[in-house]
Amino acid sequence: MKKPTTKSKNKRKNTFSRRQFIGSCAAGASLIQLAPILSLTGCTPGPEEIPGKKYIPLKNTYDRKGAAPIIKTSFNRGITIDVTFPGYYESSRKAKIKDGEKTFKYITMDQTGRHMQSGRPELPYLGLLVHIPNFLEYDVQETDISLSPVQQFQNMDIYPSQVNMWDNMRNEGNYGDFEYNPTLYDSSDPYPGTLVDTEEVIRYGYSRFILVKFRPLHANPGNQSLSAYSQIIQRINFTIKPEMEDEYYYETPFLPNEFNIIPIHERIIDPWNDPQLARRILHGYTVEKKNYEPNDVPDLLIIYGDNKKTDLTVPAGVLADHKISNGYPNTWIRPISGIADLSEFIRAKRSFKTTDDAIKVSRLRDIIILGEVDQIPSKDYERTLNLGGEDESSEEEIVKNYQSDYYAATLEDFDQSGDLIIPDINVGRIPARNAEEAKLIVNNIIDYEDNNHEVYKNLTFISYFQDTGKDGNPCDGIASTDYLQTMEEIRSKLDQDSITIDTIYTIQDPSFGESPLCESLEYRDGAPVGCLDFLDPDQCKTKIIDSLRAGANIIVHRDHGWMDGWSRPNFKIPDTWSLSSGSEPSDLNLKPSIVFNINCLSGHFMGEYSEIMPKKINDCFSEVLLKGTIMPSGSRLNLNCPALIAAVTESPSFHNDWLLKGIFERIYGGILSNIPGEAPGSTKVGDALNFGRMLLLTCMDNQGMNMYENEIYHLLGDPTLRI
């Protein structure tokens, strides 16, 4: 039988000899220690016993501290990453394939993501982003598994990945055939076949990362066995490129903290902000101290439409004046008529400039595009997505066409570099069609910041238990999507002593929401759902109206969507008219809400849509929340949502779940890690989205789909608002 291998762009054949690590995961141990050891996960409790899921401990050299991976890093002329996987959970799932019904094993691991490639075994995956400055060459050594003997488990027919599932309300319950690759399931080769993969290069501004992918479990479908590697050690060596000795001044590790925008997180290994650690890694290389100063570009840039038909000069000026007096003293406004190419204009402003006295560095962090696409165009993209992931022989391809602002502020795009790009600058689009709409949105932004609305203290979670999918067992009480489990997982990890969380949940078959049937509900991984407070459609609609009316909260919808609204619970643009309750729209003064529309198409701001609406309404659902809804009388009701996150086209279901977890990880912390986030109320909504995009790469092991997911999600409104 073949053994799993190491996959990298730079590889030596010799095996790394493990160093002796010092330090331990003792009670009260610090999360970040100085060299030579960084303990990135800290101490975790023992594995939780979950009904319906069996915990399988793995043998390893460390004391088992819990079910989550233990990550240790050391630094000496390079980086050594040592990951221990204490164990995994398994449950049983039935599905109907062409040859009849089969019972599969569904495998999960705490605080790991998913290796998902269509019709192939779905297995745990852990990604780590390692910052390697551009002036360094790196060499990836062979993976060391000498300290963890391989464990074999029999009768393990692993559940196949269902990648071709989308949160499009028109596909609900009609996803097509169950994804099952019979050729692979007859094969005796290990799958995925690669223990550690370091081929992916990620660009984040001027910084370069490699994505180190750990795949600790490997299926042998033909023999129905599972191989487990409980301790994996990966060494990456560094050397300075002689021709680039002067280039290190232009990115970390030597930029002052005010210019260093790389997020701090367990899954982002970035030791360069510690000078002593940097010297250890760089072989004691002596670095000449330089003086860094901001260059002559703004902190915030506002680009606005100014054509004759729709001139947004006045609202752009009002917004700029407000920002100048509220934390952005160096704010610029520029009309689009003076810019030939928006991306090239911004890239030119971001370049380093060297003078005799200092190196001038850009502090541009946020951009607001004020105007619809007919004034300030988005770029058109056509992507061919291989649902089989790295399997180049896979014929499971689909083509997606869409428009995106994703690369408006990046230094390059995927088509230029071939690398995955994560934006390091926040971009928000205010798709105002005229000055009236722009004025309303700008006033809502000013109200939000001037009145210090603490939306992060009140959350409304809207979701749906769906048990009709691809397994051929409809309405069996077993979830086919992770909508509800994602919301409940996030809810369980938030500090509910300081946060109020209201849930608006519905269920596909109402009878299951009643006792005692609710006790039989299961999530996809076999865990019990429990008797949650499931509501009927009318109750859901009433509570959504109440939540929007009360305001001062973050509203999250996780389910199917469409351009005109949410599928389950059903809530469409005409339903927003009920907020007035007989009052004149101008008499209402709603408090603001920040909305996360994690579904399909509800952020499609690129074109008119009037299939079921009055002719005068041609905005998508997210635009209506941002601009206000036009009542049957023709008057506008201000819904006061100054910032939203939404997808412009169809979005893949399981990627949506992990993107949302990453967004919440940045705001609150503790969702995908054991460490808290920033102080509540201090995170910009734009930072939360970009961080979610970054963390997605460490959670879903299908990079083509990750790129697509990141490109289609947009921030509508002001990216600088703090939540």
TORROPA-643107 format. One line per 3 residues: for each residue y, x negated, z negated of C-alpha. Coordinates in Angstrom, 1 decimal. Each point is the difference from the previous one (the first is absolute). Example, Ala and Ser with C-alpha at 12.3 -4.5 7.8 and 13.67 -1.06 7.14 Angstrom:
! residues 2
-4.5 -12.3 -7.8; 3.4 -1.4 0.7
This chain:
! residues 723
0.0 0.0 0.0; 3.5 -1.3 0.8; 2.4 -0.8 -2.8
3.7 1.0 -0.1; 2.4 -2.6 1.2; 3.6 -1.2 -0.5
2.4 1.0 2.8; 3.3 -1.9 0.4; 2.3 -1.6 2.5
-0.2 -3.3 -1.8; -3.5 -1.0 -1.3; -1.9 -3.0 -1.2
-3.8 -0.1 -0.3; -0.2 -1.7 -3.4; -0.4 2.2 -3.0
2.7 0.0 -2.7; -1.1 -1.4 -3.3; 1.4 2.2 -2.7
2.5 -1.4 -2.5; -0.4 0.7 -3.7; 2.4 2.8 -1.0
1.7 0.1 -3.3; 1.3 3.0 -1.9; -1.7 3.3 -0.7
0.7 3.7 0.1; 0.6 0.3 -3.7; 1.7 2.9 -1.7
3.8 -0.3 0.5; -0.3 -2.6 2.8; 3.0 -0.2 2.2
-0.3 1.5 3.5; 1.7 -3.0 1.6; -0.7 -3.5 -1.3
1.3 -3.3 1.2; -2.2 -2.4 2.1; -2.7 -0.8 0.3
-1.2 3.6 -0.7; 1.6 3.3 0.9; -1.8 3.0 -1.3
1.1 2.8 2.2; -1.9 3.0 -1.4; 0.1 -0.5 -3.7
-2.5 1.7 -2.3; -1.5 3.4 0.9; -2.0 2.4 -2.1
-3.7 0.6 0.6; -1.3 2.0 2.9; 0.6 3.7 -0.4
-3.1 2.3 0.0; 0.7 2.6 2.6; -2.3 3.0 0.4
-1.5 0.1 3.5; 0.5 -3.7 0.5; -2.4 -2.8 -1.2
1.5 -3.3 -1.0; -1.9 -3.1 1.3; 1.0 -3.2 -1.8
-0.3 -3.3 1.9; -1.0 -3.4 -1.5; 2.8 -2.5 -0.2
1.1 -3.0 -2.0; 2.9 1.7 -1.7; -0.2 2.5 -2.8
0.2 3.5 1.5; 3.4 1.4 -0.9; -0.1 3.2 2.1
-0.9 1.4 3.3; 3.1 -1.4 1.8; 0.0 -3.4 1.7
1.2 -3.0 -2.0; 2.3 -2.2 2.1; 0.7 -3.6 -1.1
2.0 -2.5 2.0; 0.6 -3.8 -0.4; 2.3 -2.3 1.8
-0.4 -3.6 0.8; 0.7 -1.2 3.6; -0.8 3.5 1.0
-1.1 3.3 -1.5; -3.4 0.9 -1.3; -0.7 3.7 -0.4
-2.9 1.0 -2.3; -1.0 3.7 0.0; -2.6 1.5 -2.2
-1.3 3.5 0.8; -1.6 1.4 -3.2; -1.8 3.0 1.6
0.2 3.1 2.2; -0.5 3.7 -0.2; -2.4 1.9 2.1
-0.6 3.7 0.7; -2.0 2.1 2.6; 1.4 1.8 3.0
-1.8 2.1 2.6; 1.1 0.3 3.6; -1.4 1.5 3.2
-0.6 -2.4 2.8; -1.7 0.6 3.4; -3.4 -0.7 -1.4
0.4 2.4 -3.0; 1.5 -0.3 -3.5; 0.1 -3.4 -1.7
0.8 -0.9 -3.6; 2.4 -3.1 -0.2; 1.2 -2.1 -2.9
3.8 0.1 -0.4; 1.3 -3.3 -1.6; 3.3 -0.6 -1.8
1.6 -2.7 -2.1; 2.9 0.3 -2.4; 3.4 -1.2 1.3
-1.4 -0.9 3.4; 0.7 1.6 3.4; -2.4 0.9 2.8
-1.6 -1.8 2.9; 0.0 2.9 2.5; -1.1 -0.3 3.6
-1.2 3.0 1.9; -3.6 1.0 -0.6; -0.8 -3.3 -1.9
-0.7 -0.3 -3.7; 3.0 0.7 -2.2; 0.3 -2.8 -2.6
2.4 -1.4 -2.5; 2.7 -2.4 1.1; 2.6 -2.1 -1.8
2.9 -1.7 1.9; 2.4 -2.6 -1.4; 3.1 -1.1 1.8
0.6 -3.8 -0.4; 3.4 -1.3 0.8; -0.2 -3.2 2.0
3.5 -1.3 1.1; 0.4 -0.8 3.7; 0.5 -3.7 -0.6
-3.6 -0.3 -1.3; -3.2 -0.3 1.9; -3.0 1.6 -1.7
-3.7 -0.6 0.1; -2.5 2.7 -1.2; -3.2 -1.5 -1.5
-3.4 1.6 0.0; -0.4 2.8 -2.6; -1.8 -1.1 -3.1
-2.5 2.5 -1.5; -2.1 -2.6 -1.9; 0.9 1.4 -3.4
-1.2 3.6 0.8; -3.6 0.4 1.2; -0.3 2.7 2.6
-1.3 3.3 -1.4; -2.0 2.3 2.2; -0.2 3.8 -0.5
-2.5 2.1 1.9; 0.0 3.6 1.3; 3.7 -0.3 0.8
0.9 1.9 3.1; 3.8 -0.3 -0.2; 2.2 2.9 1.0
1.7 -0.6 3.4; 3.8 -0.1 0.3; 1.8 3.0 1.4
3.0 -1.6 1.5; 0.9 2.5 2.6; 1.5 2.5 -2.5
3.6 1.0 0.3; 2.4 2.1 -2.2; 0.9 2.2 3.0
-0.1 3.6 -1.2; -1.4 1.0 3.4; -3.0 -2.2 -0.5
-0.8 1.4 -3.4; -3.7 0.6 -0.3; -0.5 -1.0 3.6
-0.2 -3.8 -0.1; -2.8 -0.3 2.5; -3.4 -1.6 -0.4
-1.1 -1.9 -3.1; 0.6 -3.7 0.7; -3.3 -1.8 -0.1
-0.9 -3.1 2.0; -3.8 0.1 0.5; -0.2 -3.4 1.6
1.6 -1.7 -3.0; -2.1 2.0 -2.5; -3.1 -1.3 1.8
1.2 -3.6 -0.2; -1.2 -2.5 -2.6; 3.1 -2.1 0.2
2.3 0.1 -3.1; 3.0 2.1 0.2; 3.0 -0.7 0.0
-1.5 -3.5 0.4; 3.0 -1.9 -1.2; 0.5 -0.7 -3.7
3.6 -1.3 0.3; 2.2 0.5 3.0; 3.3 -1.9 0.3
0.9 0.6 3.7; 2.9 2.5 -0.5; 3.5 -1.5 -0.1
2.7 2.3 -1.5; 3.7 -0.5 0.6; 2.5 1.1 -2.7
3.5 -1.0 1.1; 0.0 -3.8 0.2; -3.1 -0.3 -2.1
-3.6 -0.3 1.1; -3.1 1.3 -1.8; -3.6 -0.1 0.7
-2.1 3.0 -1.0; -3.1 -1.2 -1.9; -2.6 2.8 0.3
-2.8 0.1 -2.6; -3.0 2.1 0.9; -2.4 -0.4 -3.0
-2.7 2.5 1.1; -1.9 -0.2 3.3; -2.4 2.7 1.3
-3.1 -0.7 2.0; -0.3 3.4 1.6; -3.4 -0.6 1.7
-1.7 -0.9 -3.3; 2.1 2.4 -2.0; 1.0 -2.7 -2.4
3.3 -1.3 -1.6; 0.9 -3.6 -0.8; 2.5 -0.6 -2.7
2.1 -3.1 -0.6; 1.5 0.2 -3.5; 2.1 -3.2 0.1
1.7 -1.3 3.2; 2.2 -3.1 0.0; 2.3 -0.8 2.9
2.0 -3.3 0.4; 3.0 -0.4 2.3; 1.4 -3.5 0.4
3.7 -0.8 0.9; 1.7 -2.9 1.8; 3.6 -0.3 1.1
0.6 0.0 3.7; 1.8 -3.3 0.7; 2.2 1.5 2.7
1.2 2.8 -2.3; 1.1 -1.9 -3.1; 3.5 1.4 0.3
-1.1 3.6 0.5; -1.0 0.7 -3.6; 3.6 0.6 -0.8
-0.1 3.3 1.9; -2.5 1.9 -2.1; -1.5 0.0 -3.4
-1.1 -1.9 -2.0; 3.5 -1.5 -0.2; 2.2 3.1 0.5
1.8 1.1 -3.2; -1.4 3.3 -1.5; 2.9 2.0 1.3
-1.2 -0.7 3.6; -3.7 0.2 -0.8; -1.2 3.6 0.9
-3.8 -0.5 -0.2; -1.4 2.7 -2.4; -1.8 -1.1 -3.1
-3.5 1.5 -0.3; -3.6 -0.9 -0.8; -1.0 0.3 3.6
2.9 -2.2 1.3; -0.6 -3.7 -0.9; 3.3 -1.7 0.2
0.2 -3.1 -2.3; 3.0 -1.5 1.7; 2.7 1.3 -2.3
-1.2 -2.5 -2.7; 1.4 -3.5 0.9; -2.7 -1.8 -2.0
-2.8 2.0 1.6; 1.5 -0.6 3.4; 0.0 -3.8 -0.5
-3.6 0.2 -1.1; -1.0 1.8 3.2; 2.2 -2.2 2.2
-1.7 -3.3 -1.3; 3.0 -0.9 -2.1; 2.3 0.1 3.0
3.6 -0.6 -1.0; 2.4 2.8 1.1; 3.6 -0.7 0.5
2.1 2.7 -1.8; 2.1 2.1 2.3; 2.9 2.4 -0.5
-0.6 3.5 1.2; 2.8 2.6 0.6; 0.0 3.4 1.6
1.1 0.1 3.6; 2.5 2.3 1.6; -2.2 3.0 0.4
-0.2 3.1 -2.3; -2.3 1.1 -2.7; 0.0 3.5 1.6
0.5 0.7 3.7; 0.8 3.5 1.3; -0.5 0.6 3.7
1.4 3.3 1.3; 0.2 2.0 3.2; 3.4 0.3 1.5
-0.4 1.6 3.4; 2.6 2.5 1.2; -2.3 3.0 -0.6
-0.9 -1.0 -3.6; 2.3 -2.5 -1.7; -1.3 -0.8 -3.6
2.8 -2.4 -0.8; 1.5 2.0 -2.8; -3.2 0.7 -2.0
-1.1 -3.6 0.5; 3.3 -1.2 -1.5; -0.4 2.4 -3.0
-3.5 -1.3 -0.6; 1.1 -3.7 0.3; 2.9 0.6 -2.4
-2.4 1.5 -2.5; -2.4 -2.9 0.3; 2.7 -2.6 -0.4
0.9 1.5 -3.4; -3.7 0.5 -1.0; -1.7 -3.3 0.0
0.4 -1.1 3.7; 3.5 -1.6 0.2; -0.9 -1.8 3.2
-0.8 3.1 2.1; 0.6 0.0 3.8; 0.2 2.9 2.4
-0.5 -0.6 3.7; 0.0 2.5 2.9; -3.0 0.0 2.2
2.2 -0.1 3.1; 0.8 -3.6 -0.8; -3.7 -1.0 -0.3
-2.1 -0.7 3.1; -3.3 -0.3 -1.9; -0.2 1.0 -3.6
-3.0 -2.2 -0.9; 1.5 -3.1 1.6; 3.4 0.7 -1.7
-1.6 0.1 -3.4; -2.2 -3.1 0.6; 3.0 -2.0 1.0
1.7 1.0 -3.3; -3.0 -1.2 -2.0; -0.1 -3.5 1.3
0.5 -3.1 -2.3; 3.2 -2.0 0.5; 0.4 -3.6 -1.2
3.4 -1.5 -1.0; 0.9 -3.3 -1.5; 0.1 1.5 -3.5
-2.7 2.7 0.0; -2.7 2.0 1.8; 1.3 3.5 0.7
-2.7 2.6 -0.7; 0.1 3.7 0.9; -0.1 2.5 -2.9
-0.4 3.0 2.3; -2.5 2.3 -1.7; 0.7 3.6 1.2
1.0 1.7 3.3; 0.9 3.6 0.6; -0.2 1.4 3.5
2.4 3.0 0.2; -0.8 2.1 3.0; -2.8 1.6 2.0
-2.1 -1.8 2.5; 2.1 1.3 2.9; 2.8 -2.1 -1.4
-1.9 -2.9 -1.6; -3.4 -0.2 1.7; -3.3 -0.8 -1.6
-2.5 -2.1 1.9; -3.0 1.4 1.8; -3.5 -1.3 -0.8
-3.5 0.5 1.3; -2.8 -1.3 -2.1; -3.7 0.0 0.7
-1.8 0.3 -3.3; -3.5 -1.3 -0.4; -1.6 2.2 -2.7
-2.8 -2.6 -0.1; 2.4 -2.6 -1.4; -1.1 -3.6 0.6
-3.0 1.1 2.2; 1.5 -0.9 3.4; -3.0 1.6 1.7
0.9 3.4 -1.5; 0.9 2.7 2.4; 1.5 2.2 -2.7
3.6 -0.3 1.2; 2.8 2.4 0.0; 3.5 -0.3 1.5
3.2 1.0 -2.0; 3.5 0.3 1.4; 3.0 0.3 -2.3
3.5 -1.3 -0.8; 0.9 -2.2 -2.9; 2.9 -1.7 -1.8
-2.6 -2.3 -1.7; 1.2 -3.2 1.6; 3.7 0.8 0.0
0.7 -2.7 -2.6; -3.0 -2.4 0.2; 0.4 -3.5 1.5
-2.7 0.8 2.6; -2.4 2.8 0.8; -3.8 0.0 0.5
0.3 0.0 3.7; 1.9 -3.3 -0.1; -2.0 -1.9 -2.7
-3.4 1.6 -0.1; 0.2 -0.2 -3.8; 0.3 3.0 -2.3
3.6 0.6 -1.1; 1.2 1.4 -3.3; 3.7 0.8 -0.2
1.9 -1.9 -2.6; 3.1 2.1 0.6; 0.2 3.7 -0.8
0.9 2.3 2.9; 1.0 3.6 -0.5; 0.8 2.4 2.9
2.4 2.9 -0.6; -0.7 2.1 3.2; 3.2 1.9 -0.1
0.7 1.9 3.2; 3.7 0.6 -0.7; 2.7 -0.8 -2.5
-0.7 3.1 -2.0; -3.6 -1.0 -0.7; 1.0 -3.6 -0.7
2.7 1.1 -2.5; -2.6 2.2 -1.9; -2.5 -2.9 -0.3
2.7 -2.5 -1.0; 1.3 2.4 -2.7; -3.6 0.4 -1.3
-0.3 -3.8 -0.2; 3.2 -0.3 -1.9; -1.0 2.8 -2.4
-3.3 -1.7 -0.7; 1.6 -3.3 -0.9; 3.1 1.3 -1.8
-1.9 2.3 -2.2; -2.9 -2.3 -0.9; -2.8 2.4 0.8
-3.1 -1.4 -1.7; -2.5 1.4 2.5; -2.7 -2.4 -1.1
-0.4 2.0 -3.3; -1.2 3.2 1.7; -2.8 0.0 2.6
-1.5 2.9 2.0; -3.4 -0.7 1.6; -1.0 2.3 2.8
-3.6 -0.3 1.4; -3.2 1.6 1.1; -3.7 -0.2 -0.7
-1.6 0.0 3.4; -3.8 0.1 0.4; -0.3 0.6 3.7
-0.4 -3.2 1.9; -2.5 -1.8 2.2; -3.1 -0.1 -2.2
-1.2 3.4 1.3; 0.1 1.6 -3.5; 3.1 2.2 -0.1
1.2 1.6 -3.3; -2.7 -1.7 -2.1; 2.4 -1.0 -2.7
0.0 -3.7 1.0; 3.3 -1.4 1.3; 0.2 -1.2 3.6
3.4 -1.7 -0.5; 1.6 -1.9 -2.9; 3.2 2.1 -0.2
-0.5 1.4 -3.5; -1.8 -3.0 -1.4; 2.9 -2.3 1.1
2.6 2.3 -1.8; -2.1 0.3 -3.1; -0.7 -3.8 -0.1
3.8 -0.6 0.1; 0.7 2.7 -2.5; -2.6 -1.4 -2.5
1.6 -3.4 0.1; 3.6 1.0 -0.6; 1.6 0.1 -3.4
0.2 3.7 -0.6; 1.8 -0.4 -3.3; 3.2 -1.0 2.0
-0.8 1.8 3.3; -0.5 3.7 0.6; -2.5 0.7 2.8
-0.4 3.5 1.4; -2.9 0.7 2.3; -0.3 2.5 2.9
-3.6 -0.2 1.1; -2.0 2.4 2.2; -3.6 0.1 1.1
-1.7 0.8 3.3; -2.5 2.5 -1.5; 1.9 1.9 -2.8
-3.3 0.9 -1.7; -0.6 -3.6 -0.9; 3.2 -0.1 -2.0
-1.4 2.5 -2.5; -2.2 -0.7 -2.9; -2.9 -0.9 0.0
-0.1 -1.1 3.6; 2.9 -2.5 -0.5; -2.3 -2.0 -2.2
-2.1 -0.9 3.1; 2.9 -1.4 2.1; -0.4 -3.6 1.0
2.3 -2.6 1.6; -1.3 -2.1 3.0; -1.3 -2.7 -2.3
-2.0 2.4 -2.2; 2.4 0.2 -3.0; 0.6 3.5 -1.4
3.3 1.7 0.8; 0.0 2.2 -3.1; 1.7 3.3 -0.4
3.5 -0.7 1.2; 2.7 2.7 0.3; -0.6 1.2 3.6
2.5 2.5 1.3; -0.2 2.7 2.7; 2.4 -0.3 3.0
2.7 2.3 -1.4; 0.0 -1.8 -3.4; 0.3 -3.4 1.8
2.9 1.2 2.1; 1.8 1.3 -3.0; -0.4 -3.3 -1.9
1.1 -2.0 2.9; 3.2 2.1 0.3; 0.5 -0.5 -3.8
-0.4 -3.7 0.3; 2.5 -0.4 2.8; 2.4 2.3 -1.8
-0.2 -1.9 -3.3; 0.3 -3.4 1.8; 0.5 -3.4 -1.8
-3.6 -0.9 0.8; -2.3 -1.9 2.4; -2.1 2.4 2.1
-3.2 -1.3 1.5; -2.0 1.9 2.6; -3.5 -1.4 0.8
-1.9 2.1 2.5; 0.2 1.1 3.6; 3.4 0.4 1.7
1.7 0.9 3.2; 3.5 -0.2 1.4; 1.0 3.3 -1.6
-1.4 -0.6 -3.5; -3.0 -0.3 -2.3; -3.4 1.5 0.7
-1.6 0.4 -3.5; 1.7 1.3 -2.0; 1.6 1.7 3.0
3.8 -0.6 0.0; 2.0 0.0 3.2; 3.7 -0.1 0.9
0.5 3.8 -0.2; -1.3 -0.1 -3.6; 3.0 -2.1 -1.0
2.2 3.0 0.6; -1.4 1.5 -3.3; 1.9 -2.6 -2.0
3.2 2.1 0.4; -1.6 3.0 -1.8; 2.7 2.3 1.3
2.8 -2.4 -0.8; 2.4 -1.4 2.6; -1.2 -3.5 1.0
3.5 -1.4 -0.9; -0.3 1.3 -3.6; -3.2 -2.0 -0.7
0.3 -3.5 -1.5; -3.5 -1.4 0.1; -0.8 -3.3 -1.8
-1.4 -2.7 2.2; -3.6 -0.7 0.8; -1.6 -3.1 1.5
-3.0 1.1 2.2; -3.1 -1.9 1.0; -1.6 1.9 3.0
-3.3 -1.9 0.2; -1.5 2.0 2.9; 0.2 0.3 3.7
3.1 0.6 2.2; 2.3 1.5 -2.7; 2.4 -2.9 0.7
0.1 0.4 3.8; 3.8 -0.4 0.4; -0.1 -1.2 3.6
0.2 3.3 1.9; 0.6 3.7 -0.1; -2.7 2.3 -1.4
0.4 3.8 0.2; -3.5 1.3 0.5; 0.2 2.6 -2.7
3.6 -0.2 -1.1; 3.3 1.5 1.1; 1.6 -1.8 3.0
2.8 -1.4 -2.2; -2.6 -1.9 -2.1; -1.4 -3.1 1.6
-0.5 -2.4 -2.9; -3.3 -1.0 -1.5; -0.8 0.9 -3.6
1.3 -3.3 -1.5; 3.2 0.4 1.9; 0.5 3.5 -1.4
-0.5 -1.4 -3.6; 2.5 -2.7 0.8; 2.7 2.0 1.9
-0.6 3.5 -1.4; -1.6 3.0 1.4; 1.7 2.5 2.4
-0.3 3.5 -1.5; -0.6 3.0 2.3; 3.7 0.8 -0.5
0.9 -3.3 1.7; 1.3 -1.6 -3.2; -1.4 -3.3 -1.3
-1.7 -0.3 -3.4; 0.2 -3.5 -1.5; -3.4 -1.0 -1.4
1.4 -3.3 -1.4; -2.7 -2.4 0.9; 1.9 -3.3 0.6
-3.1 -2.1 0.8; -3.5 0.7 1.3; -3.1 -1.9 1.1
-1.9 1.6 2.9; -2.1 -0.8 3.1; 1.3 0.6 3.5
-3.4 0.7 1.5; -3.7 0.5 -0.9; -1.0 -2.2 -3.0
-3.5 -1.1 -1.1; -1.2 1.7 -3.1; -1.4 -2.8 -2.1
2.8 -2.4 0.8; 2.5 2.6 -1.2; -1.7 0.0 -3.4
0.3 -3.7 -0.5; 3.6 -0.1 1.4; 1.0 2.5 -2.7
-1.7 -2.0 -2.7; 1.9 -3.0 1.0; 3.3 1.9 0.0
-0.7 1.2 -3.6; -1.1 -3.5 -1.0; 3.5 -1.3 0.8
1.8 2.8 -1.8; -2.1 0.3 -3.2; -2.7 -2.8 0.1
-3.5 0.3 -1.4; -1.4 1.9 3.0; -1.7 -2.9 1.8
0.4 -2.6 -2.7; 0.1 -0.5 -3.8; 3.7 -0.8 -0.2
3.0 2.3 -0.2; 2.5 0.4 2.8; 3.8 -0.5 -0.3
2.1 1.9 -2.4; -0.1 3.7 1.1; 3.1 0.9 2.0
0.5 -3.5 1.3; -2.2 0.0 3.2; 1.7 0.8 3.3
-1.9 2.6 2.0; 0.0 -2.4 3.0; -1.6 -2.7 -2.1
-2.7 2.4 -1.1; -0.9 0.8 3.6; 0.0 -3.6 1.2
-2.1 -1.0 -3.1; -2.5 2.7 0.8; -0.2 -1.3 3.5
-0.7 -3.4 -1.2; -2.6 1.0 -2.6; -1.8 2.1 2.6
-1.2 -3.2 1.6; -1.8 -0.9 -3.2; -1.6 3.4 -0.3
-1.2 1.0 3.4; -2.1 -2.4 2.1; 0.9 1.1 3.5
3.2 -1.7 1.0; 0.5 1.8 3.3; 0.1 3.3 -1.9
2.2 -1.6 -2.7; 2.6 -1.1 2.6; 0.0 3.5 1.5
0.4 1.6 -3.4; 2.9 -2.2 -0.9; 1.8 0.5 3.3
-0.1 3.9 -0.2; 1.3 0.4 -3.5; 3.8 0.2 -0.3
2.7 0.4 -2.6; 2.4 2.8 0.8; 3.2 -0.2 -2.0
1.4 -2.8 -2.1; -2.5 -2.8 -0.8; 2.2 -1.4 -2.8
-0.4 3.0 -2.3; -1.7 -1.1 -3.2; -2.9 2.0 -1.4
